[in-house]
Amino acid sequence: MKIYEIEGCDCTGKTTLFWSLENVVTHDKAFFESLPSSRYREKIVNRKIPLKTELASLLFAADRYEAIERMIESKKDIAFLDRYLMSTVVYQGEGDEIKINEIIRIHEYLKLPYPTKGFLLTASPETVFERKTKRGTTDVYELEGFEKRLELYKQAYEILSEKYPIVIINTTGKEKLQVFKEVINLIP
């Protein structure tokens, strides 16, 4: 089975791309999953009291493990994942090499497959801020947070591109269809 990971900061177009693929690719041949799953999102992301990074990493690994089990059970030829390993490296690794290596070690211990290819969507800070403003989900600290997150994605790219191919696609100034065509042309 071929696994394609779609990654990127908020408002770079990753979920839009994922939904576009889901609407165009036949479901009898493809498996689609957004991570973290809603079950784990409630336990990890939407908590009033934050979890320790180590515990969150283990729960995210369990979520990826269950997603891969569902993917295998589906017997589909191809899988598209909206977030997977790279997001875990970014959000739980927090730029700390020891934490990142531990996340990768857990991933490998669980025998979770590396993606066939990853797609890392990026955009300029101005583009992201504009998109967030249109959604009504921005505040004065958003731009600073985005730039930090973008640096963490670059670091994750450097580490993970040694394990599997990752294509960086800058969505700044591009229409949704153009980004979709770029990705489709890179999927054999």
N, C-alpha and C positions, 0 to 999 in steps of 0.2 A: 504494500500500500504506500502511496505517495502522500506525504504530509506537508501541507503548506501553512506556515505560521504568518499571521498578519499582525504587525506590531507598530507601535508609535505612541507618541504623547497624545493626550486629549486634543481633539479638533485638528488632527492632521489628516483625517479622512479614512482611518482604518475600519471603523464600523460601517461607514458608508460603502466602502469597497467590499467588505464582508457581505453586507446585505445585497449588493449588486451581484456578487458571485452566486449567492444563494438563490436569487431570482432568475438567473440565467442558466446555471449548470444543473443538469438533470439530477434529481434527488435519488434516483435509483442507482446512480453511479458514485455519488458523492455524499460524504458525511460532513455535517456542519456543527460546530460547537463554539460557543462563546464562554470564555473563562475569565474570572472564576464563575462557576455555576451559581445559580441563585441560592442553592442550599448552603454553599460555602461562603458566598458573599455576605449572607446574614451573620455567619459565625465570625468572619474575619474583618471585612471592610466596614460594615455598617454598625459596629459595636460602639456603645457609649464609652466603654473603657478599652483602650487599645491593648492588644496582645503583645507579648514580648516578640521580638523579631524572629527568634528561633522557633517559637511555637507557630507563628504565622507561616513561616517557611514550610514547616512540616504539614500544616493543613493545606497549603497551596499544592504541595507535592501530592498529597492524598487526592485532591481534586483533579490534578492532571492524570494521576493513575486511574481514577474512575472514568475519566473522559476517554483515555486510551482503551480501557476495557470496553466501553460502549462502542468506540470506533471499530475495534476488532470484531465485536459481536455483530456489527452492522454488515460486515463482509463487503464493504464498498471498496472501490478501486482507489479512491482519492479522498483526502480529508482536508478541510479548511478550518483552521483554528483562529478565532479572534482572541488573541493573546495566548501565550503558552509559556515557554521557558524564559524568553528574553524579558518579559514583564516581571517575572519572579526575580530574576537577577537584578533588574533595575529597582524595583520597589522594596524587596527584602534585603538585597545585597547592599543597598545604600552607598555604593562606591567603595565599600570595604572589601579588600581582596580576600581576606580570610572568610567572610560571610559568603562571598560569591563562590569561592572554591567549595564551601560546604554545601551550597545549593546544588552545584554541579555534581558533587559526590552523591548526594541524596538522589538526584535525577538518575544517575548511572546505577546506583545501588538498587533502585526500583525497576531497573531495566526499561526505563521509559525511552522510547525512540527519539532520536534527534530528528528535526524536520528534514524533509528532502530539500526544501528551500525556505528561507525566511524572506519576508518583505517588510522592510522597515520604512514606514512612511514618515517623512519629516515635512516641516513647513517653517517659514520665517516666523519669528516671534510676533511680528506685526499681523501676519495672516491669522495666526492662532488667536491673538487677542481680538481681531475683527470677528472671527467665527464665534468666539465665546460671547462677545458683545451681542451678536445677533441672537444667540440662544438665551441671553440674559443671565449668563452664569459666570460673570467676571467681577473681580474686584481689583483694588490697587496692587495687591501682591501677586496677582496671577502671572504677570510677565516675568517677574523674578523667579517664581516657582517653575515656570515653563523652561526657562533657560537652564536652571539647575537640572531638571529632569532630562532635558535634551543632552546635556553633558553625560548623564548617567547612561542614556541610551547609546551614546557614542562609545563609552567604555564597554558596555555589554556587547556591542557590535565587535569591537576589537578582540574581546575574549572568545565570543561564540563563533565568529567567522572562521576560527581555526577548527571548529567541530562540524560546521555545515555551511553551505553557501547562503549568504544573505545579500539581498539586493536593496540598496537604498534608493527610494523614490521621493524626490522633493515635490510636494503637491502645491507649492506656492504658485499662484497664477494659472493653475491648471483646472480645467473643467473635470467633473466626476468621470465622464465618459473617456477622457484622455487617460486618466490614471487607470481606469478599468482596462482599457486596451493595452497599456504598457504591461500590466500584470498578466493578462491573458496571453500575450505574446511571449511571456517568459515561462509559461507552463506547457511542458511538452504534451 
